[in-house]
C-alpha cells in the first residue's frame, strides 16, 4: 500500500510541474527544417528577469567542425 501512495505522490508532483515550465519551445519536437520559437516566462523560477525591460541573449551551445586543413 505504501508503494501505491509513493507512486501517487510522484505522479502528483510530475503533473503539477508540467504546467510550471520556465522555458518551452514551439513546436515541442522540432525537425531539422522547422523554425523554432523559444518562450521564457520571467515570472517563474527565481524571477530574476521579471519586469526587466532589457535584451536577453541566448547561447545554444552550437558546435562547428572545421573543414579539413582549417585551424
N, C-alpha and C positions, 0 to 999 in steps of 0.2 A: 504494500500500500504506500509506503514512503517513496518508492520508486515512481509511482503514479504522480504524487504531489511534486516531486522533483521535476519530472517531465512537464507537468502543467505549469510550474513556475518558470521553467526555461522557455517554454513556448510563449507565455505571457510577456516575458521580458523581450523576446525577439519581436513579437507583434507590436509592442509599443515603440521599439527602437526603429522600426522600418519607416515610420511616419516622421521621425525627427532627424532627418538627414541634413547635414550642413551643406554638403556638396552632392549634386546629382547631375546626370547628363541626359540629353535627349538627342538621338534615340538611346535607349538603355544598352542595347547591344549593337553598336555601330559596325559597319563593314569598312573595308579599306577605302571605298569611294564615297562614303557618307560624309556630309557636313555634320559636325557635332557642336551642339550648344551646351556649355557647362554653366550650371547655375550655382550660386553660392548664397546661402541665407545667413547674412551677417548677424542676425538676431539670435541665432542658435550658437551652440558651443560656448566659448568664453565671452563672446560679444565684443571682442577687441576691435572689430571693424564696424560695429553698429553706429549708425549716424555719421559715418565717415564720408565726407564729400571729397573723395580723393581717387586717384588712379590706383588700381591694383594690378600687378603683373603676375603672370602665371608661368612657371617653368615646368615643362612636361618631361624633362629628363631624356630628351631625344639623343640618339647616338648615330654618328655618321662614320661609316667605314671609308677611309681614304682609298683613292684609286691606286693601282699598282705603281710603285715608284714614287708616289707622293709622300711627303713628310709633313 
